[in-house]
Amino acid sequence: MQPGTRKLLRFLQSWVINTFAVLVAAVILRGHIRYQTPTDLILASLLLGILNAFVRPILMFLALPLLIVTLGLFTWVINALLLYFVGVLMGPAFEVDTFGFAFLGALIISLVSMALNILTGTGGTHFTIHHRPPRNHDDNDDGPVIDV
């Protein structure tokens, strides 16, 4: 397969996963994250992906001290800001009620995306279980090792 074709397929797979994750968040937070048509949902997930690709790295850099102090937990706030901003940009076609619901939606989107990326092997998230043999006869540490 050509490298360009492979990149396009990975992009489309990632977009489908993100669209499904946004749909799950909208279903779970029914009435607080709303979209009018399936096309609006697809466009919202595309816009969220674009913001994650271009705006998120800038926000992460600017928030680096907070990210360090909170051990990376401030990333959830940045994700929520981007989701809320998608709602602001898309107006009535895709809406997020409050920042609190944007935060919950971002958590749901992150968890669903991570699970689907692990299942499909998309993105940088991998989950493997290795069986490590004992190093010597006295070593009882021969259980499985889980890499995430």
N, C-alpha and C positions, 0 to 999 in steps of 0.2 A: 504494500500500500504506500502511496506517495506521502511524504511528510506533511504536505499541505492538507491532504484529505484526512489524514490522521488527526491533525489539529482541529479541523472543522468538526469531525465526529466527536472528539472529546468536548469541544465547546457545546455542541448540540446536546450531548448526554448530560453535561453539567447544567445546561439551561433547563432541560426536562426535570432533572432532580430538584433544582431550585424552585421551579414552578410548582412541582408537587409539594415541596416543603412549605411554600407560601400558602398553597391550598389547604394543607393540613392545619396550619396556623389559623387560617380564616374560618375553618370548620370548628376547630376547638374554641376559638374566641369569637364565635358567632355573634354578630351584632356590634362587635367592637373593631374588627378588621373586616371591611366589606369591599366587594367588587361588584360591578354591575353585570358584566358579561365575561364569559371565558376569555375573550380577547383582551379585556382589561387586565385580567389576572396574568396572562402571558406577557403583556407589555410591562406590567408592574414588576414581574420577576426579571425581565430583561433590563429594565431601568435599575433595579436593585443590583443586578450583576455588574452593570456598567459603573455604578457608584462604588461598589466594592472593589472594582479593578482600578479606578482612578482616584477617587476621593478618600477611600479608606486608608491607603498607605500614608497619605498626607496627615490625616487625623491621628493615625497611630504614631507618627513621628512627633507631632505636636504634643500628644498626650504621653510621650515616653516616660516622663517622671511619674505620672499617675499610674501608668502600667507597671512600672517597677515597684512602686510602693504597694500596689494592690495585688502584686504577683500575677498580673495579666487579667484580673477580673474586670478591669475597666474596659476591656474589649467588648464585654456585653453591652456596656453603655454606648459605645461607638456603633455597634451593630443596631441597637435600638434607635439611635439618632438617624441612621441611614434609612431604616424602615419607615420611621416617622416622616422623614423628608420625602420619600417616595409618595406617601399619602398626601403631603402638601403639594408636590409637583403635579400629581395626577388629579387633584381635586375630587369631584364627585365620582369619577370612574373607579377610583381605588382610595379608600379612606381608612385611616387609623385614628380611633377616638382620642386617645391620650398617650403621653409618653409611657405611662405605666403599661398600657396594653401593647405599645410598641416593644417595650422591654420583654414582656411575656411572649409576644410573637417572635421576637428575635431569638429567644431561648428555644422555642419550639422549632423554628426554622433551622437553627444550628444543629439541634439534636437529630432531626429528621434527615437533614443533609449529610451529617456525619454517618449515620446508620446506613443510608443508601450508598454513600461513597465507599464505605467498607464492603458492603455487599457486592457492588459492581466493580470495585477496584479503580474507581475514578478518583482523580485528585491525589493528594499526597497522604491520605489516610489509609493505613494498612493495619491489619490485625492478623497476627500469626501466632500459632502455638508450636513451640519446639519441644522436643523431648531431649533433655540433656542427660547423657550417660554419666554414671559416677566417675569421678576423677581417680579414685583409688578404692580399695576394698573397704576402708574405714569410713568413707564418705557416704552418708545416708541421704545426701541432697540429690536424689535422682528423679525428682518430680518434673512436671512440665514447666516450661518457662513461657510466659505470655509477653509478646512484644506488641506495643500499640504505637 
